[in-house]
Amino acid sequence: MSDCIFCKIANHEIPSTVVFEDEQVIAFRDLDPQAPTHVLVIPKHHYATITDDVPAETLAAMANAIKEVTKAEGIDESGFRVITNAGPDAGQTVHHFHMHVLGGKNLGMGLLSADAQ
């Protein structure tokens, strides 16, 4: 999609701090981090949400990216949270499927909002 900011990041049209990249996905630092580590993992192909018929291979590539990001960020053993939001009621503001990888501190038992800040 030509107007999607995440598609532009995936195509390297907009600069970002890339943490991991392969043929199917790219992971980059969130500009408004909600935890000491806050990385977004997105597919390079545009899907609006996780329920948008995302191929199994893409989901597997995203899971692998999360593994690599958590290792690179040093949160693989201490713990991390992975969240995806789907639709406005969930707080999705960019309508390109993405997963938030958060860690680097005790995130508690609450949901993402105030507990991760």
C-alpha positions in Angstrom: 0.0 0.0 0.0 1.5 3.3 -1.1 0.4 5.3 1.9 1.2 2.8 4.6 4.1 4.0 6.9 5.1 0.4 7.7 5.2 -0.6 4.0 7.5 2.4 3.5 9.7 1.3 6.4 9.8 -2.3 5.0 10.9 -0.9 1.6 13.5 1.3 3.2 11.8 4.4 2.0 11.6 5.8 5.5 14.6 5.4 7.8 14.3 3.2 11.0 16.6 1.6 13.4 16.5 -2.0 12.1 17.2 -4.7 14.6 16.6 -7.7 12.4 15.6 -8.3 8.7 15.2 -11.2 6.4 13.3 -11.7 3.1 9.9 -11.8 4.7 10.0 -9.5 7.8 11.7 -6.5 9.3 12.1 -5.6 13.0 12.8 -2.1 14.1 12.7 0.1 17.2 9.5 1.8 18.1 9.6 5.6 18.0 7.5 5.8 21.2 8.9 3.0 23.3 6.7 1.6 26.1 9.5 -0.4 27.7 13.3 -0.3 27.7 13.2 -2.7 24.7 10.3 -2.0 22.3 10.8 -3.5 18.9 8.1 -3.8 16.2 8.2 -6.9 13.9 6.3 -6.6 10.7 5.8 -8.6 7.5 7.2 -6.9 4.4 3.9 -7.7 2.6 0.9 -5.7 3.7 -1.7 -7.4 5.9 -4.1 -5.2 8.0 -4.2 -7.5 11.0 -3.2 -11.0 12.1 -6.6 -12.3 10.8 -6.0 -11.0 7.3 -5.1 -14.4 5.8 -1.4 -14.1 6.8 0.4 -17.1 5.4 1.9 -19.6 7.8 5.4 -19.0 6.4 5.1 -15.3 7.2 3.9 -16.1 10.8 6.9 -18.5 11.1 9.2 -15.8 9.9 7.8 -13.4 12.4 8.3 -15.9 15.2 11.9 -16.4 14.1 12.4 -12.7 14.1 11.1 -12.4 17.6 13.5 -15.1 18.7 16.5 -13.3 17.1 15.4 -9.9 18.4 15.1 -11.2 22.0 18.5 -12.8 21.8 20.1 -9.6 20.3 18.4 -7.4 22.9 19.4 -9.7 25.8 15.9 -10.3 27.0 15.5 -13.9 25.8 16.2 -15.3 29.3 14.9 -12.5 31.5 11.5 -12.4 29.8 9.6 -10.4 27.3 6.0 -9.8 26.0 4.7 -10.1 22.5 1.5 -8.2 21.6 -0.5 -7.6 18.5 -3.4 -5.2 18.3 -6.2 -5.8 15.8 -8.6 -2.9 15.1 -9.4 0.4 16.8 -10.9 -1.1 20.0 -7.6 -2.9 20.6 -5.6 0.3 20.0 -4.2 -0.5 16.5 -3.1 2.9 15.1 -1.1 1.6 12.1 -3.2 -0.7 10.0 -0.3 -3.0 9.0 -0.1 -6.2 11.0 2.8 -5.9 13.5 3.9 -7.5 16.7 5.3 -5.5 19.6 8.3 -7.1 21.4 8.6 -5.5 24.9 11.1 -6.2 27.7 14.0 -5.0 29.6 12.1 -4.6 32.9 9.4 -6.3 34.9 6.3 -5.7 32.9 3.9 -7.0 35.6 0.7 -8.9 34.9 -1.4 -6.1 33.4 -2.1 -5.3 29.8 0.2 -3.2 27.6 -1.2 0.3 28.4 0.1 1.8 31.7 1.8 -1.3 33.0 4.5 -1.4 30.3 5.4 2.3 30.6 
